């Protein structure tokens, strides 16, 4: 039995396909995965999560509350969740969006479609 604590990741995306791909890729690599379908749902999942996630991977373009709004809301929390590493996983490739992601508090940026290697190296980079 590996005594290392499992890293728990909250993945947020309005695409069921992306959520299932992320869940498979991440659980295959030994991560514990919890999921949400948009920013508002993610805030509820985050608040209720026990144990808390160690990091978040979020889409940008989602209904109800987009990724930037979600990141701003997380960064405004008055608890440890405010400091979680957050990776944006998005179809957005333009630098303005990436800069906005940085401004609101994202720690990493990945474009869809993503490779497992890219996913793992980005997770390692932001959790190091």
C-alpha positions as CSV (number, residue, x, y, z in Angstrom):
1,X,0.0,0.0,0.0
2,X,1.4,3.4,-1.0
3,X,1.5,5.6,2.0
4,X,1.5,8.8,-0.1
5,X,-1.6,10.8,0.2
6,X,-3.7,10.7,-2.9
7,X,-3.8,14.0,-4.7
8,X,-7.5,15.0,-5.2
9,X,-8.4,17.1,-8.2
10,X,-11.6,19.0,-8.8
11,X,-12.3,19.0,-12.6
12,X,-14.9,21.6,-13.9
13,X,-16.3,21.4,-17.4
14,X,-19.7,21.7,-19.1
15,X,-18.7,18.9,-21.5
16,X,-19.5,15.4,-20.2
17,X,-17.0,14.0,-22.7
18,X,-14.2,16.2,-21.3
19,X,-15.2,15.3,-17.8
20,X,-15.1,11.6,-18.5
21,X,-11.7,11.8,-20.4
22,X,-10.2,13.7,-17.4
23,X,-11.6,11.3,-14.9
24,X,-10.2,8.3,-16.8
25,X,-6.8,9.9,-17.4
26,X,-6.4,11.2,-13.9
27,X,-7.7,8.1,-12.0
28,X,-5.4,5.9,-14.3
29,X,-2.5,8.0,-12.9
30,X,-3.6,7.4,-9.3
31,X,-5.4,10.8,-8.7
32,X,-8.7,11.0,-6.8
33,X,-11.2,13.0,-9.0
34,X,-14.3,15.0,-8.1
35,X,-16.2,16.8,-10.8
36,X,-18.5,19.7,-11.5
37,X,-20.4,20.8,-14.6
38,X,-19.9,24.6,-14.3
39,X,-18.5,27.3,-12.1
40,X,-21.5,27.6,-9.8
41,X,-21.7,23.8,-9.3
42,X,-18.0,23.8,-8.8
43,X,-18.3,26.2,-5.9
44,X,-20.9,24.0,-4.3
45,X,-18.8,20.8,-4.8
46,X,-15.7,22.6,-3.5
47,X,-17.5,23.7,-0.3
48,X,-18.9,20.3,0.3
49,X,-15.8,18.3,-0.6
50,X,-14.3,16.1,2.2
51,X,-11.4,15.7,1.9
52,X,-10.8,19.0,0.1
53,X,-9.2,18.9,-3.4
54,X,-5.5,19.7,-3.7
55,X,-6.0,21.4,-7.0
56,X,-8.5,22.4,-9.6
57,X,-8.7,22.0,-13.4
58,X,-11.4,24.2,-15.0
59,X,-12.8,25.0,-18.4
60,X,-13.3,28.7,-19.3
61,X,-16.4,28.8,-21.4
62,X,-19.2,27.4,-19.4
63,X,-22.9,28.4,-18.7
64,X,-24.0,30.1,-15.4
65,X,-20.5,30.9,-14.2
66,X,-17.5,30.8,-16.5
67,X,-14.0,29.7,-15.5
68,X,-12.7,33.2,-15.0
69,X,-15.7,34.0,-12.7
70,X,-15.1,30.7,-10.9
71,X,-11.4,31.4,-10.3
72,X,-12.2,34.9,-9.0
73,X,-14.7,33.4,-6.6
74,X,-12.2,30.8,-5.4
75,X,-9.5,33.4,-4.9
76,X,-11.9,35.5,-2.9
77,X,-12.7,32.7,-0.4
78,X,-11.7,33.2,3.2
79,X,-10.2,29.7,3.6
80,X,-7.4,27.4,2.4
81,X,-9.3,26.8,-0.9
82,X,-8.4,30.3,-2.0
83,X,-4.8,29.2,-2.4
84,X,-5.4,26.0,-4.4
85,X,-3.4,25.7,-7.7
86,X,-5.8,26.2,-10.6
87,X,-5.2,25.1,-14.2
88,X,-7.4,26.4,-17.1
89,X,-8.2,23.7,-19.6
90,X,-9.7,25.4,-22.6
91,X,-10.1,25.6,-26.4
92,X,-9.1,29.3,-26.0
93,X,-5.6,29.8,-27.5
94,X,-5.4,33.5,-27.7
95,X,-3.0,35.4,-25.4
96,X,-5.6,37.9,-24.1
97,X,-7.5,35.0,-22.6
98,X,-4.4,33.5,-21.1
99,X,-3.4,36.9,-19.7
100,X,-6.9,37.3,-18.2
101,X,-6.5,33.8,-16.7
102,X,-3.3,34.9,-15.0
103,X,-4.8,38.1,-13.8
104,X,-7.7,36.3,-12.1
105,X,-5.4,33.8,-10.5
106,X,-4.9,30.8,-12.7
107,X,-1.5,29.0,-12.1
108,X,-1.5,27.1,-15.4
109,X,-3.0,26.9,-18.9
110,X,-3.7,23.9,-21.1
111,X,-5.4,23.8,-24.5
112,X,-7.9,21.2,-25.6
113,X,-7.3,18.7,-27.0
114,X,-4.7,17.7,-24.4
115,X,-2.3,14.8,-24.2
116,X,-1.9,12.8,-21.0
117,X,1.8,13.8,-20.9
118,X,0.9,17.5,-21.1
119,X,-1.8,17.0,-18.4
120,X,0.6,15.3,-16.0
121,X,3.5,17.8,-16.6
122,X,1.2,20.8,-16.1
123,X,-0.2,19.2,-12.8
124,X,3.4,18.5,-11.6
125,X,4.4,22.1,-12.5
126,X,1.6,23.8,-10.6
127,X,1.8,21.4,-7.6
128,X,5.6,21.5,-7.2
